[in-house]
């Protein structure tokens, strides 16, 4: 694991995690937490903008193999936790499986790893081999738009990381543009999620705690030439 | 303005803004940025889960007075920028104006202030007085669910702030619960957005740069007692 992180010890130093740290505050519900395990999580919500949204979501869940991740849903969102590549694989596949021609749909998500408020449980880390939905994701060539906001936490010198993430988007032909509070990209569903996976992989190399917030949408009716 | 922030100078020290800093990197599009102005922004997307989503969104935009903020929309999201209370007022009113009985709808947003990659333009800061949609927001008593993830950036000692934000939710009767990567709350549309406004006000007192990511939804078909 990366520097500064041991189980059940508050993350000292320059961390500024906002998802609820305070591991040494006994009055807060996340008191005493922390994990050494390489758990990546993605909390996300799927929004098909159609009267038929329930069956689209349930249908997509049926087709998606989420056996390589731990999962929990509530009335607001679902969270997958486990090895990063399998978490991204499952989210990408769910989105691809929910795609329906002509239906405008978005997925809003946050990928998080290394939060000092995290726990060692609620995860699956025992799987190996090819991601179970790899073929589905590979076939997801439908065009999509996306935006991302990346928070590398707890490090002073993060500019090179941010630059790498920008250049990676350029190299991948995702046409990044800078907008207030985010970076916008465009590409296929497959290429965008592959990029998110690689952004996360980059972050793992240099920061112990990061959060990537993203939106991806398809079949938008908005005509931006207007 | 708060410590460490002057125009066009990179934020030194422990900042770990991920929305694209690197003000001294001439190869990046946000080179040379920074602002002293008290601009708060909210980038958000509205998701009515119905075939009728376009007319719901356009209808809500028609009814919402966004004259106290600067605004720009694209195919993914809209951003409002200006004084915090007016930004939150406009977003809350848009959501309240879009509410339709029986229609499941969500709004996903990020409130941001103090990013060293920010600019002084694209904002309205000249307005005073009562927020233009105050009556609409006050009347928004419909029940809603929400989650929030708060990132106070650039400070070492933020735990007290996070604790205050948690306790504030308890005091307001919003029944906060800790979930992976976020805090969940429930209350009326009005009370939830009032809370978001107050969280942002708290953050302004102690950190120069924060981001609050949130989701709010209404009329969810999910039965959590199952």
Interface residues (C-beta under 8 A of the other chain):
Chain A: X13 X14 X15 X16 X17 X18 X19 X20 X21 X22 X25 X27 X28 X29 X30 X41 X43 X45 X47 X48 X49 X50 X51 X53 X54 X72 X73 X74 X75 X76 X77 X79 X81 X104 X106 X108 X110 X112 X115 X118 X122 X145 X146 X147 X149 X150 X151 X152 X153 X154 X155 X156 X158 X159 X162 X163 X166 X177 X178 X179 X180 X181 X182 X183 X184 X210 X211 X213 X215 X217 X220 X221 X222 X224
Chain B: X13 X14 X15 X16 X17 X18 X19 X20 X21 X22 X25 X27 X28 X29 X30 X41 X43 X45 X47 X48 X49 X50 X51 X53 X54 X72 X73 X74 X75 X76 X77 X79 X81 X104 X106 X108 X110 X112 X115 X118 X122 X145 X146 X147 X149 X150 X151 X152 X153 X154 X155 X156 X158 X159 X162 X163 X166 X177 X178 X179 X180 X181 X182 X183 X184 X210 X211 X213 X215 X217 X220 X221 X222 X224
